[in-house]
Amino acid sequence: MVCSVWHEDYISALLSGMRRRLAQEDAKLYILASYDSDAEFQKKEQEIFTLAKAEDYDGMLCAVSSVGNDTVMEKLIGDWKNHEKPVLSIDQQLPGASFIGVDNYRAFYELVEHMIKAHGCRTINYLGGPEEHEENRERFQAFTDCLTHYNIPVDRDRVLHLNFIHSDGDLAYRIWKKKNMHLPDAVICANDNMAVGYCSAAARDGYCAPDDFKITGFDNFDEGQFFCPSITSVNRNWEQMGYDSVSHILDLIDRKEAGNEFFSKGRIVQNESCGCGMGKRDLRSDFRNMYLEKIQEEHLEEKQRKNRQLLCTSSTLEEFRHNLKPCFERLGVSNMIFRLNPGALTGGKDTKLVGYEEHMLEISGDTGWREERIFLLASLHFNKNTFGYSVTVYEDKLMKNHLHRTLMETVSLALENIRQKEEVQRINERLQELYVRDQLTGLYNRFGYVQLAQQYFAEQCGRIYLVYVDVDNLKTINDNYGHAMGDKAIKGVADAIKEVYREENILVRMGGDEFLVIGKEAGDEVLSEKENAVGIFLKEYSEREKLPFVLTASMGHVHNLKNMVSLEALVKNADARMYEIKQRRKKAKFEEVRTKDGENL
């Protein structure tokens, strides 16, 4: 069942009826719940509907009543029709779906008839919702038909179509007051909200139902029942509708029914606002129930606050998993699983925005998972990040006092905190990498040398070798071919070092044209082979890059076999050794040139 939770008490009653009917069948119900809020929040909530794949289920119930679902539901129902699977919409007409709901026309007609026959009302105002709204059209039609049947003219000045909210009742009172039409025999409202708003506006002028006028609503909201006077209304009988909806979808699945419309009968609740309920109300009991409910809400809010504090201090998923158990125990909740997008916490800014990945990471808040008939699924998200979704065995208390919704918001916030901490850690690691790395060559720079070299020296108990490397003739290259070519020479030597000294070594660009290699102790023969390999690499690099010169480097190595020399002394010795070799090579080169010149003379 795809479900937008617009009123948790009504959804709870609906599910109670469904549970009662499912107990008679070998069937399971999966509730994909979207909690209503602003458009962007609702858009992320409705990602849970993507799990309603026609190939996975036998039939679908829809309990959606909020603006913004139209496009989503049209696409979803279209897919189910293509798979020839039945869809039954509860309380709202949806294109392509069968429908079950209260008979608005019949219930409203009986309500208006009650005011005429039982209370003798003849001057009657109608306060409705938007004219194009389907339910408002049905109720207004029932209103006009009933008045016509009893030979009461419909006065268009006594008809207003507004927006179903409290302030509309206040507005209607003021509009009719200007026309001296604010105290008719009865005001028939299309819902309880507007009836309460009308009574509140009238009270400012000292008028009260049912003494000065009678008034009715529709929906039997809790607020209307606790209001003074309590509002005469129509109870949609959500529990019976839930029971009937399961019966009809099962029959549609089994092809026992082919109808497109089914109706549950609403019932009139006669309360104080029409005069029928006067003297029947136990105000002390009402007050006690309201007080106890307020205390329960406060206790639950305190538990949710403690859960939020605990879960949102989690730095890792493992810590989050550990903190779930006391949170669930505090709320008396069990059998809840979280399926998370693996990339959601590690993907940085490119986190998957819509839907769920193929392979989900599963975190369980309980050690067991009982076989039940009803399961509740809800999306986990924060801003534009979709973390995954939750699955839990449905319990009635989940819909009381926003328990489930608040818990989902807390879990989502905790996952967002973990994501942000992971992101900060990645950024810090990247900054650290930039701090210790030379941008031109990718080798460690002097900062990296300071942070790593001494630690490596200690780990190896001082038994290491060092190779000092210097690019030959870099000044001449810069002067003759430009600094871009000089950078290419530096990068070539760095690439040679990375290629030859790649295992367990610290490779450093000490600055300018100087490099340092630090590694585990190795023999002179091995180190000489590596130095020769560097020379071969540089020769091939010069040819491959078509350099106008042959790139070479001078290298000198030293050992610390007995851990008798400090790291700083070793570096100086390696530098001196390299310089000695460099000078020797220069001298040999000079002698070679002088000999050739002498021969030419």
Wavefront OBJ file of the C-alpha trace (Angstrom):
o trace
v 0.000 0.000 0.000
v 1.341 3.420 -0.928
v 0.264 5.855 1.728
v 0.666 9.588 2.344
v 0.203 10.041 6.080
v -1.849 13.225 6.262
v -3.511 12.394 9.609
v -1.960 9.692 11.738
v -5.125 8.927 13.764
v -7.106 8.217 10.598
v -4.342 6.129 9.053
v -4.094 4.217 12.328
v -7.843 3.485 12.251
v -7.598 2.492 8.577
v -4.784 0.064 9.341
v -6.640 -1.323 12.332
v -9.458 -2.373 10.007
v -6.963 -3.808 7.534
v -5.256 -5.804 10.277
v -8.635 -7.234 11.347
v -9.393 -8.347 7.784
v -5.887 -9.704 7.093
v -6.156 -11.924 10.153
v -8.674 -13.956 8.130
v -6.305 -14.420 5.171
v -2.876 -15.770 4.332
v -1.715 -12.404 3.000
v 0.803 -9.693 3.828
v 0.567 -5.919 3.580
v 3.571 -3.676 2.947
v 2.884 -0.014 3.721
v 5.103 2.426 1.815
v 4.543 5.521 3.930
v 5.211 9.096 2.842
v 4.789 11.766 5.512
v 3.267 14.992 4.240
v 5.111 18.295 4.481
v 6.389 20.943 2.064
v 6.899 20.060 -1.591
v 10.644 19.320 -1.448
v 10.343 17.176 1.682
v 7.377 15.324 0.196
v 9.320 14.687 -3.010
v 12.044 12.901 -1.049
v 9.451 11.064 1.042
v 7.754 9.714 -2.078
v 10.937 7.971 -3.199
v 9.664 5.091 -1.060
v 6.928 4.632 -3.684
v 9.597 3.425 -6.146
v 9.610 0.167 -4.161
v 6.002 -0.486 -5.237
v 7.055 -2.578 -8.232
v 4.110 -4.329 -9.868
v 6.108 -7.501 -10.502
v 6.715 -7.955 -6.750
v 3.107 -7.756 -5.537
v -0.349 -9.064 -6.393
v -2.303 -5.827 -5.913
v -1.893 -2.269 -4.672
v -3.895 -0.117 -2.267
v -3.465 3.669 -2.442
v -4.203 5.902 0.527
v -2.950 9.240 -0.761
v -4.845 12.473 -0.297
v -2.316 15.283 -0.550
v -1.548 17.727 -3.330
v 1.625 16.820 -5.213
v 0.935 13.098 -5.586
v -0.821 13.340 -8.962
v 2.161 12.904 -11.295
v 3.804 10.290 -9.106
v 0.602 8.271 -8.780
v -0.244 8.567 -12.476
v 3.113 7.026 -13.390
v 2.862 4.355 -10.710
v -0.705 3.314 -11.569
v 0.185 3.275 -15.274
v 2.944 0.759 -14.589
v 0.586 -1.462 -12.597
v -2.004 -1.329 -15.381
v 0.666 -2.422 -17.861
v 1.291 -5.456 -15.629
v -2.471 -6.088 -15.397
v -2.387 -5.820 -11.592
v -5.378 -4.315 -9.705
v -5.115 -0.942 -7.956
v -7.659 0.272 -5.385
v -7.568 3.899 -4.230
v -8.917 4.714 -0.784
v -10.932 7.908 -0.226
v -9.636 9.635 -3.374
v -10.477 9.143 -7.023
v -7.293 8.405 -9.012
v -7.291 7.937 -12.816
v -6.876 4.297 -13.765
v -7.605 2.925 -10.276
v -10.688 1.420 -8.688
v -12.090 3.470 -5.815
v -13.381 2.889 -2.308
v -14.561 5.681 -0.049
v -17.345 7.007 2.065
v -20.503 7.841 0.137
v -20.112 11.631 0.451
v -23.420 12.352 -1.184
v -25.484 9.973 0.924
v -23.836 10.897 4.247
v -24.111 14.623 3.604
v -27.707 14.338 2.425
v -28.631 12.526 5.660
v -26.841 15.199 7.701
v -28.741 18.058 5.999
v -31.970 16.070 6.276
v -31.372 15.648 10.012
v -31.135 19.426 10.424
v -34.383 19.944 8.496
v -36.469 17.135 10.002
v -35.139 16.907 13.557
v -34.493 20.608 14.154
v -36.918 22.331 11.756
v -34.198 24.389 10.055
v -35.402 26.408 7.033
v -32.845 29.195 6.652
v -29.612 27.351 5.916
v -26.117 28.552 4.892
v -23.597 26.340 3.074
v -19.826 26.760 3.677
v -17.766 24.500 1.391
v -14.314 23.913 -0.006
v -13.070 24.778 -3.501
v -15.803 24.457 -6.122
v -13.699 22.143 -8.309
v -12.877 19.798 -5.404
v -14.607 16.442 -6.029
v -15.775 15.852 -2.453
v -17.002 19.431 -2.113
v -19.003 19.054 -5.343
v -20.647 15.888 -4.027
v -21.513 17.477 -0.682
v -22.863 20.649 -2.244
v -24.979 18.573 -4.631
v -26.387 16.650 -1.658
v -27.080 19.971 0.097
v -29.015 21.468 -2.853
v -30.873 18.219 -3.577
v -31.990 17.872 0.046
v -33.171 21.485 0.230
v -35.024 21.067 -3.061
v -36.664 17.877 -1.837
v -38.021 19.740 1.207
v -39.072 22.757 -0.870
v -36.465 25.055 0.625
v -34.997 27.511 -1.919
v -31.201 27.619 -2.270
v -30.156 31.228 -1.658
v -26.878 31.793 -3.546
v -25.933 34.582 -1.147
v -25.911 31.951 1.572
v -23.393 29.764 -0.299
v -19.601 30.188 -0.027
v -16.858 28.005 -1.485
v -13.514 28.528 0.282
v -10.608 26.229 1.221
v -11.495 23.788 4.044
v -9.349 25.587 6.707
v -10.142 27.199 10.088
v -9.733 30.759 8.881
v -12.372 30.147 6.195
v -14.955 29.732 8.934
v -13.931 33.080 10.407
v -14.003 34.708 6.955
v -17.425 33.266 6.131
v -18.880 34.607 9.385
v -17.609 38.119 8.579
v -18.898 37.990 4.980
v -22.375 36.874 6.043
v -22.408 39.313 8.950
v -22.120 42.214 6.491
v -25.223 40.825 4.753
v -26.952 40.162 8.098
v -26.955 36.441 7.223
v -24.585 35.268 9.968
v -27.266 33.816 12.303
v -29.368 31.455 10.143
v -31.167 28.423 11.476
v -28.173 26.299 10.484
v -24.716 26.549 8.922
v -23.784 23.390 7.030
v -19.988 23.166 6.690
v -18.119 20.807 4.379
v -15.702 19.904 7.181
v -15.127 20.354 10.929
v -12.268 22.842 10.531
v -14.509 25.484 9.011
v -17.263 24.787 11.573
v -14.825 25.392 14.445
v -13.586 28.595 12.767
v -17.169 29.849 12.345
v -18.062 29.145 15.996
v -14.908 30.923 17.195
v -15.739 34.020 15.112
v -19.344 34.053 16.368
v -18.161 33.773 19.984
v -16.381 37.133 19.644
v -19.813 38.688 19.100
v -21.322 36.768 21.987
v -23.140 34.169 19.874
v -22.976 30.444 20.493
v -24.274 27.249 18.892
v -26.816 25.747 19.252
v -28.629 28.605 21.018
v -28.134 31.294 18.348
v -27.585 29.051 15.322
v -26.949 25.388 14.673
v -23.863 24.169 12.806
v -22.499 20.913 11.397
v -19.228 19.716 9.922
v -17.809 16.615 8.263
v -14.922 14.204 9.058
v -15.475 13.985 12.838
v -12.030 15.472 13.632
v -10.789 15.165 17.228
v -10.608 18.946 17.441
v -14.297 19.164 16.571
v -15.178 16.590 19.219
v -13.293 18.368 22.013
v -14.452 21.837 20.963
v -17.195 23.621 22.905
v -19.700 23.079 21.511
v -18.696 19.686 20.111
v -19.396 19.633 16.373
v -22.134 17.476 14.876
v -20.385 15.704 12.038
v -20.045 12.652 9.801
v -17.635 9.917 10.854
v -16.007 8.406 7.769
v -15.617 5.148 9.691
v -11.979 4.674 8.673
v -11.639 1.324 10.408
v -14.526 -0.142 8.422
v -13.094 1.379 5.247
v -9.779 -0.343 5.967
v -11.539 -3.651 6.472
v -13.587 -3.234 3.283
v -10.598 -2.107 1.189
v -8.712 -5.339 1.942
v -11.791 -7.398 1.074
v -12.214 -5.630 -2.268
v -8.528 -5.732 -3.316
v -8.407 -9.468 -2.536
v -11.519 -10.003 -4.648
v -10.014 -7.925 -7.470
v -6.839 -10.022 -7.302
v -8.892 -13.227 -7.451
v -11.096 -11.734 -10.227
v -14.187 -12.184 -8.063
v -15.086 -8.518 -8.583
v -14.919 -6.317 -11.629
v -16.429 -3.121 -10.240
v -14.624 0.214 -10.208
v -16.359 1.913 -7.268
v -17.072 0.671 -3.757
v -18.514 2.619 -0.848
v -18.355 2.393 2.915
v -21.174 3.977 4.858
v -20.381 6.956 7.036
v -22.390 7.645 10.183
v -23.749 10.869 11.640
v -22.309 11.823 15.031
v -24.900 13.994 16.801
v -23.150 16.436 19.099
v -23.778 19.728 20.882
v -23.536 22.084 17.907
v -26.954 20.970 16.597
v -28.499 20.546 20.063
v -28.700 16.752 20.053
v -25.720 16.218 22.297
v -26.600 18.735 24.984
v -26.292 17.342 28.495
v -24.638 14.134 27.326
v -21.083 15.361 27.522
v -18.812 14.527 30.475
v -16.514 17.563 30.544
v -14.489 16.179 33.436
v -13.819 13.008 31.452
v -12.928 15.069 28.355
v -10.513 17.176 30.379
v -8.973 14.096 32.000
v -8.441 12.421 28.621
v -6.897 15.572 27.138
v -4.628 15.967 30.163
v -3.493 12.329 30.067
v -2.834 12.583 26.336
v -0.784 15.736 26.910
v 1.279 13.950 29.593
v 1.858 11.014 27.261
v 2.964 13.370 24.486
v 5.412 15.093 26.844
v 6.875 11.772 28.008
v 7.252 10.582 24.423
v 8.795 13.896 23.398
v 11.362 13.534 26.188
v 12.212 10.003 25.027
v 12.550 11.201 21.443
v 14.807 14.040 22.605
v 17.124 11.598 24.413
v 17.180 9.359 21.347
v 18.064 12.332 19.153
v 20.942 13.259 21.457
v 22.273 9.701 21.516
v 21.951 8.845 17.827
v 23.227 12.208 16.610
v 26.472 11.793 18.575
v 27.294 8.692 16.485
v 30.458 9.267 14.463
v 30.365 6.011 12.515
v 27.776 3.496 11.316
v 29.091 0.973 13.829
v 28.546 3.441 16.664
v 25.109 4.251 15.227
v 24.227 0.547 15.196
v 25.344 0.210 18.829
v 23.224 3.213 19.896
v 20.054 1.901 18.261
v 19.322 -0.722 20.922
v 18.853 1.649 23.908
v 16.809 3.979 21.687
v 14.432 1.204 20.678
v 14.171 -0.006 24.266
v 13.294 3.519 25.398
v 10.438 3.693 22.868
v 9.355 0.078 23.268
v 9.971 -0.539 19.549
v 11.506 -3.674 18.037
v 11.879 -5.450 14.719
v 13.209 -2.482 12.754
v 15.735 -2.707 9.939
v 17.494 0.087 8.035
v 18.565 -0.520 4.445
v 21.082 2.108 3.401
v 22.591 3.195 0.099
v 26.290 2.232 0.473
v 27.364 5.374 -1.381
v 25.175 7.727 0.652
v 27.637 8.191 3.506
v 30.830 8.039 1.451
v 29.811 9.613 -1.825
v 30.407 13.253 -0.900
v 28.428 15.773 -2.932
v 27.508 13.195 -5.567
v 25.263 11.235 -3.212
v 22.466 9.404 -5.033
v 19.538 11.833 -5.069
v 16.640 9.605 -6.128
v 15.704 6.055 -5.196
v 17.815 3.242 -3.859
v 20.885 1.350 -4.996
v 20.733 -2.266 -6.114
v 22.797 -3.623 -3.224
v 21.842 -2.095 0.115
v 23.743 -2.078 3.397
v 21.523 -3.538 6.126
v 21.566 -2.440 9.751
v 19.267 -4.190 12.204
v 18.101 -2.677 15.461
v 16.958 -6.054 16.778
v 18.301 -9.589 16.967
v 15.177 -11.224 15.608
v 12.627 -10.708 12.876
v 9.213 -12.238 13.457
v 6.854 -13.383 10.731
v 4.105 -10.760 10.691
v 1.371 -9.641 8.303
v 1.873 -5.870 8.136
v 5.171 -4.070 7.516
v 5.835 -0.339 7.484
v 8.470 1.136 5.146
v 9.580 4.779 5.097
v 12.281 6.796 3.361
v 15.391 8.044 5.176
v 16.666 11.329 3.778
v 17.994 14.761 4.680
v 17.931 17.721 2.303
v 19.003 16.246 -1.052
v 20.668 13.138 0.378
v 18.787 9.836 0.187
v 20.202 7.447 2.772
v 17.840 4.506 2.204
v 14.705 3.339 3.951
v 13.458 1.628 7.105
v 11.425 -1.556 7.430
v 9.538 -2.399 10.610
v 6.765 -4.659 11.773
v 3.717 -2.429 12.051
v 2.402 -1.672 15.537
v -0.487 0.688 16.334
v 1.685 2.801 18.610
v 3.940 3.757 15.695
v 1.232 6.133 14.461
v 0.484 7.626 17.875
v 1.920 11.061 18.700
v 4.155 10.998 15.582
v 6.349 8.256 17.108
v 7.421 6.667 13.820
v 7.745 9.915 11.884
v 9.877 11.563 14.579
v 12.073 8.478 14.865
v 12.638 8.468 11.084
v 13.574 12.154 11.190
v 16.000 11.473 14.053
v 17.612 8.558 12.226
v 17.913 10.644 9.054
v 19.537 13.489 10.996
v 21.952 11.046 12.653
v 22.923 9.614 9.246
v 23.414 13.141 7.902
v 25.743 13.884 10.829
v 27.749 10.750 10.030
v 27.862 11.742 6.351
v 29.119 15.206 7.215
v 31.762 13.810 9.561
v 32.892 11.416 6.840
v 33.014 14.306 4.378
v 35.025 16.479 6.784
v 37.426 13.587 7.321
v 37.832 13.145 3.560
v 38.465 16.858 3.141
v 41.008 16.840 5.969
v 42.751 13.834 4.450
v 42.825 15.603 1.098
v 44.188 18.783 2.684
v 46.755 16.724 4.556
v 47.743 15.075 1.288
v 48.093 18.471 -0.386
v 50.095 19.730 2.598
v 52.696 16.962 2.461
v 52.812 16.391 -1.313
v 54.758 18.259 -3.980
v 52.265 19.374 -6.622
v 54.626 19.055 -9.596
v 55.941 15.541 -8.938
v 53.460 13.903 -6.524
v 56.348 13.005 -4.189
v 56.431 14.050 -0.559
v 57.664 17.609 0.025
v 59.750 18.815 2.964
v 56.642 18.916 5.198
v 56.041 15.283 4.335
v 59.659 14.495 5.051
v 59.409 16.101 8.494
v 56.195 14.175 9.342
v 57.227 10.754 8.007
v 60.964 10.315 7.850
v 61.770 10.284 11.579
v 58.823 7.952 12.259
v 60.031 5.577 9.540
v 63.584 5.759 10.931
v 62.285 4.715 14.369
v 60.085 1.920 12.970
v 63.102 0.410 11.182
v 65.259 0.809 14.296
v 67.523 3.064 12.267
v 68.554 0.306 9.864
v 67.865 2.124 6.601
v 69.510 3.345 3.436
v 69.296 6.810 1.898
v 69.769 7.825 -1.726
v 70.300 11.491 -2.519
v 69.474 12.473 -6.105
v 70.267 15.681 -7.987
v 69.151 16.612 -11.510
v 72.176 17.268 -13.663
v 72.560 20.650 -15.379
v 69.090 21.972 -14.384
v 70.272 25.622 -14.504
v 71.632 25.118 -18.023
v 68.332 23.501 -19.095
v 66.320 26.430 -17.671
v 68.612 29.025 -19.279
v 68.720 27.385 -22.702
v 65.229 25.840 -23.026
v 63.041 27.651 -20.504
v 61.570 26.774 -17.112
v 58.764 24.657 -18.613
v 61.423 22.302 -19.944
v 63.154 22.479 -16.560
v 59.924 21.354 -14.880
v 59.722 18.499 -17.383
v 63.227 17.441 -16.402
v 62.305 17.517 -12.687
v 59.160 15.491 -13.354
v 61.142 12.973 -15.406
v 63.563 12.332 -12.542
v 60.618 12.048 -10.111
v 58.932 9.497 -12.397
v 62.157 7.507 -12.533
v 62.368 7.471 -8.735
v 58.711 6.403 -8.394
v 59.202 3.639 -10.946
v 62.412 2.184 -9.445
v 61.917 2.806 -5.699
v 58.242 1.962 -5.439
v 58.038 -0.500 -2.505
v 57.913 0.668 1.136
v 60.024 3.745 0.467
v 59.690 7.392 1.392
v 60.239 9.414 -1.775
v 60.845 13.141 -1.232
v 61.480 16.180 -3.361
v 63.666 18.117 -0.981
v 63.385 21.244 -3.102
v 64.488 22.520 -6.494
v 66.432 19.763 -8.247
v 67.153 17.593 -5.166
v 65.425 14.341 -4.186
v 65.737 11.886 -1.317
v 64.872 8.186 -1.146
v 64.613 6.436 2.239
v 64.110 2.663 2.415
v 64.769 -0.499 4.381
v 68.375 -1.577 4.519
v 69.610 -3.100 1.252
v 73.043 -4.101 -0.022
v 75.330 -1.974 -2.227
v 74.772 -4.304 -5.165
v 70.981 -3.863 -5.007
v 71.261 -0.098 -4.658
v 73.724 0.132 -7.548
v 71.300 -1.831 -9.752
v 68.517 0.586 -8.838
v 70.710 3.597 -9.644
v 71.534 2.077 -13.022
v 67.794 1.479 -13.569
v 67.157 5.173 -12.923
v 69.739 6.054 -15.577
v 68.086 3.719 -18.108
v 64.640 5.149 -17.346
v 65.900 8.718 -17.863
v 67.489 7.843 -21.191
v 64.219 6.273 -22.408
v 62.249 9.207 -21.018
v 64.432 11.654 -22.963
v 63.759 9.765 -26.194
v 60.048 9.288 -25.543
v 59.458 12.941 -24.664
v 61.790 14.080 -27.495
v 63.865 16.220 -25.150
v 66.560 18.360 -26.811
v 69.065 16.897 -24.331
v 69.728 13.619 -22.545
v 68.339 13.859 -19.009
v 70.665 12.512 -16.298
v 70.907 12.650 -12.513
v 73.680 12.244 -9.958
v 72.993 9.805 -7.101
v 74.722 8.857 -3.884
v 73.652 6.373 -1.202
v 74.637 5.617 2.382
v 73.794 2.892 4.923
v 73.124 2.814 8.661
v 73.680 -0.862 9.386
v 74.324 -0.618 13.110
v 72.005 2.261 13.973
v 74.991 4.367 14.955
v 74.097 7.533 13.047
v 71.125 9.902 13.369
v 68.743 10.538 10.482
v 69.970 14.103 10.067
v 73.592 12.922 9.862
v 72.636 10.258 7.314
v 70.958 12.853 5.090
v 74.085 15.041 5.219
v 76.279 12.015 4.439
v 74.075 11.009 1.491
v 74.121 14.588 0.173
v 77.898 14.689 0.507
v 78.215 11.308 -1.188
v 76.033 12.469 -4.080
v 78.016 15.688 -4.416
v 81.262 13.725 -4.419
v 79.983 11.480 -7.203
v 78.661 14.491 -9.118
v 82.013 16.226 -8.965
v 83.811 13.056 -9.986
v 81.485 12.703 -13.000
v 82.011 16.359 -13.950
v 85.762 15.920 -13.720
v 85.628 12.760 -15.813
v 83.469 14.563 -18.364
v 85.879 17.485 -18.458
v 88.877 15.165 -19.006
v 86.971 13.389 -21.774
v 86.195 16.670 -23.551
v 89.791 17.947 -23.128
v 91.225 14.721 -24.563
v 88.938 14.925 -27.601
v 89.855 18.566 -28.129
v 93.589 17.652 -27.956
v 93.129 14.909 -30.516
v 91.289 17.292 -32.818
v 94.164 19.759 -32.601
l 1 2 3 4 5 6 7 8 9 10 11 12 13 14 15 16 17 18 19 20 21 22 23 24 25 26 27 28 29 30 31 32 33 34 35 36 37 38 39 40 41 42 43 44 45 46 47 48 49 50 51 52 53 54 55 56 57 58 59 60 61 62 63 64 65 66 67 68 69 70 71 72 73 74 75 76 77 78 79 80 81 82 83 84 85 86 87 88 89 90 91 92 93 94 95 96 97 98 99 100 101 102 103 104 105 106 107 108 109 110 111 112 113 114 115 116 117 118 119 120 121 122 123 124 125 126 127 128 129 130 131 132 133 134 135 136 137 138 139 140 141 142 143 144 145 146 147 148 149 150 151 152 153 154 155 156 157 158 159 160 161 162 163 164 165 166 167 168 169 170 171 172 173 174 175 176 177 178 179 180 181 182 183 184 185 186 187 188 189 190 191 192 193 194 195 196 197 198 199 200 201 202 203 204 205 206 207 208 209 210 211 212 213 214 215 216 217 218 219 220 221 222 223 224 225 226 227 228 229 230 231 232 233 234 235 236 237 238 239 240 241 242 243 244 245 246 247 248 249 250 251 252 253 254 255 256 257 258 259 260 261 262 263 264 265 266 267 268 269 270 271 272 273 274 275 276 277 278 279 280 281 282 283 284 285 286 287 288 289 290 291 292 293 294 295 296 297 298 299 300 301 302 303 304 305 306 307 308 309 310 311 312 313 314 315 316 317 318 319 320 321 322 323 324 325 326 327 328 329 330 331 332 333 334 335 336 337 338 339 340 341 342 343 344 345 346 347 348 349 350 351 352 353 354 355 356 357 358 359 360 361 362 363 364 365 366 367 368 369 370 371 372 373 374 375 376 377 378 379 380 381 382 383 384 385 386 387 388 389 390 391 392 393 394 395 396 397 398 399 400 401 402 403 404 405 406 407 408 409 410 411 412 413 414 415 416 417 418 419 420 421 422 423 424 425 426 427 428 429 430 431 432 433 434 435 436 437 438 439 440 441 442 443 444 445 446 447 448 449 450 451 452 453 454 455 456 457 458 459 460 461 462 463 464 465 466 467 468 469 470 471 472 473 474 475 476 477 478 479 480 481 482 483 484 485 486 487 488 489 490 491 492 493 494 495 496 497 498 499 500 501 502 503 504 505 506 507 508 509 510 511 512 513 514 515 516 517 518 519 520 521 522 523 524 525 526 527 528 529 530 531 532 533 534 535 536 537 538 539 540 541 542 543 544 545 546 547 548 549 550 551 552 553 554 555 556 557 558 559 560 561 562 563 564 565 566 567 568 569 570 571 572 573 574 575 576 577 578 579 580 581 582 583 584 585 586 587 588 589 590 591 592 593 594 595 596 597 598 599 600 601
